[in-house]
Structure formats: structure tokens, C-alpha cells
Amino acid sequence: AELSLLEFRAIEHAGTVAALQTSHQRELSMQESRLGYALVASLVEGHFDDKPQVAERALLLGWHPGTPYRVCSVLLDEPNPMNVKGFEKRESFAAEVKRELQARGASPLVSLSANQVLWLLPEAIGPDDLWVALRHPRFAMAVSQAHAGVDGMRRAGLEIAELMEHVRPGRIHHYEEMLFPRVLNGDASAQGLFLARVIKPLE
């Protein structure tokens, strides 16, 4: 049967409502991503404001202060500052990281900074398996030690910052494995950590 004018109007209204709903969901998704980016960046950079409302928002986004996390960072093969193509590559890789984290049951706590994609990885998930899934011949991945809490995330961020200076394309680098080469290269912070590791068991 042919549709009546009233039925055509109903279809038009339904289409409008569906479009508004889709737009709203997209906006919510973008807002959630921005909040997630800001949360991870504030934790890693040591700017996290540990107020009840901020802590509650972090919990809703999937970060738990009692859970040990490793900070992982992938350096893209793009110059800094990046061009439009570089931004697109970074967004595409970040989306891939989120998919892999969600597939492993982890919250997609991801942040973007210049030519790096950074995320929080629960200690229970192996970074090497994730690197196999994400591996790119010209990307380099750095992995901190596992830490918990606000102070732990800040320490992990410092470890990543130190480690990024030594990464090589196509490889995954663990902070623990890079300690001794950094000691030999005269890295003062690495030397202090190395001595602490040697002396602490003796104490």
C-alpha cells in the first residue's frame, strides 16, 4: 500500500530523531575520549588533582588507584611538530590501541602527546603480547615498571620519559632491561637506581 502523507511525515521525524541521537552519542564518545586523554596525561605528568570528584571521575573512566599499571608509550615515525598526515596516523594508531586494550578486558586509558601514543596497561596484561599485536617496523615502544596510585603513575611517567631517549624503531624496550646500558652511558638517575637495587637487598 502507498504511504500516506502522515506516514511520510512520521518517517521524516523518525529520521531526524535518529540523526540527533547519533550526533549526541558521537559527542559523548568524543567527550569521554578527551576526559580519558586528560586523565592519563595528568597522572603521568604528576598534575593529578586528588579531590573526591576527580577521583570519582577517574574511577568511572576505568582507572583504579590500587591496581598496578605499566605506562606504555609508542613513538611514531613522524617528525615533531606533525603534519596532517601525522595526526591522522596517530589517531588511527590510538584507535587500534583502544581496540586491543578492550579486547583484553582493560579500560582504554590512552593519551596523545606530539608524536607519541601513551596508555596505562594493567600489570596482569603482558606488554610483549600487546606489542606483537601492535607492532610496526618503524615504531618504538617503551614500557615502565608496574606502579600503583597517583605517585606510582608519576614515577612511571618519569621512567618513560627517561626511556624514550634510548628507544629504537621496531623494538619494545622495558625500563628494567635498559637500566644497565643507561648506567654505562653515565645516566645519573639510572646509576642511583642501580645502586639502590644493589644495596637494598644487602640492607
N, C-alpha and C positions, 0 to 999 in steps of 0.2 A: 504494500500500500504506500502511496505517496505520503511524505511527511507534511504535516500541516505547518502553517506559519508559527504557531505556538511552539511546536516541537523544534523547529529550526531555531527559534529564539532560545529555547532551553539548552540546545546543543551549544550555541554560542556562549551562553552564560557558563555552562559547564567547562568549556574550553578556557574561558577567562579565569575561572576559579583554579583550574588545574595549573595554568601558567603562573598565577600568583603564588600558588603553593610550591611549585618547583623553584621559583625565584627565591622564595623565603628559605627553603631548605638549602639552596646554594649559598645564600648569605650566611645562614647559621653555620654551615660547614666551613666557609672561609673565616668566619669569626673564631670558630673553635681552633682552626689551624693557627691563626695569629696568636691566640692566647697560649697555645701549646708552644709555639716558637718563643714567645716572650718568657714563658715559664722556664724552659730549658736554658735559654740564654742567661736568665737571672741566676739560676742555680749554679751554672758552670762558671760564670764571671764573678760570683760572690756578691751579687746585688739583691739576693732574695730577701724580701721583707717578711719575716716570720710572724705575721699577725694572724689571728684566728681566721679571718675571712679569706686571706691569701692562702693559708694552709688548706682551708676547705676547698678552694677552687683548684689547688694543685691536686688534692685527693680526687676530685671529680674528673680531672683530666687524666688521672691514672698514675700519678707519682705517689709512692708510699715512703715516708721518711725512714721506716725501719727496714726497708728492703735494700740490700747491697746492689748497686748498679755499677757497670763499667761505662765510661764515656767513650764512645767511638766517633771517630771523625774521618771522613774521606776527603782527600784533596783531589779536586778535579783537574783535568789537564787544560785549564783555562787561565788566561792571564788575569791579573787583578789590577785595576778595575775591569770588570767583564763587559762584553758587548751583549746585544740582544740574544744572539745565538747561545752565548754562555749562560745567560739567565734561564733560557728555555731548557738547556741541558741540565742545569742544577735543579729546576723544578721537576723535570722528568725523573731524575735520579732520586730525589726526595720522595716522590710518589712511590717509586719502586721500594725504597727502604721501608716506608709505611706498610706496604703490602706484605713484605717479608716479616716484619715485626708482628703484624696482626695474624699472619698465618701461623706464627709460633706462640700465639696467645699473649703477646706483650702489647702494652699500650704504645701507640705511635708517638712517643715523646721525641720530636725531631725539631731541630733548629737550623736555620740557614745563616751563613756568615761569609760574605765575599765569595770566594771560590771553594768553600768548604760546606759539606753537609754533615751535621753533627747530631747524634742521638744518644739516648740513655738505654742501655741494654741490661736487663736483669741478670744477675750473676748466674742464675740457673740456665741461661741460654748461652751456648758456646759461640764466641765471636768468629772462630775459624769456619764453622759451618755456614754462618751468615755471609762471610767473605766469599766462600765458594759460590753462593747464590748470586752475589752482587758483583763479583769480580770483573774488573775491566783492565785491559793490559796497560792503560796509561793512567789509571787512578791509583792512589796510595791510601792505605787505611792505617790509622793509628788507634790503639786500644789502651786505655788506662787500666790501673788496678781497680779492683772492686771496692767501693766505698758506700757507706750509708749516711743518711742525714744531710742536713744543709752544709755543714762543714766538710763532710765527705765529698759532696759534689764539687765544692770549691777546690778541694785538693785534687780531685780527678781532672778538673779543668786545667789546673796548673801542670799536671803531668802531661796532658795532651798538648798544651802549648809548648812545653819543652820537647816533646817527642816529634812534633810536626817539623821541626828543623832538620830532622835526620831521616825522614821517610824517603823511600824510593818507589818510583812508579811500578805498578803491577805486583806489589807486595803488601802483606799485612805485618804491622810492627807492634809488638807488645811492649809495654813500658818496662816490664821486668827483664825482657831479653835485651833491651837496648841500654840497660844501665851500665854494664861494664865497658862497652865501647865509648860511652859518654864520659866515663871516668878517665879513660886513657886519653880522650881528646881534651881533658882539662876542664870539663864542666863542673864548676864548684858545687852546684846543688846536687849533682849526681854523686860527687865524691862524698859529700856529707851524708847522703842517704846510704851509700855503700858502706861507709864506716859504721853508721848506726846499725845496719843489718849485721855486720860482723861482730860488733861489741855487745849488742843486746842479748844474744844467746849466751854469751860468756857471763854477763851480769846475772 
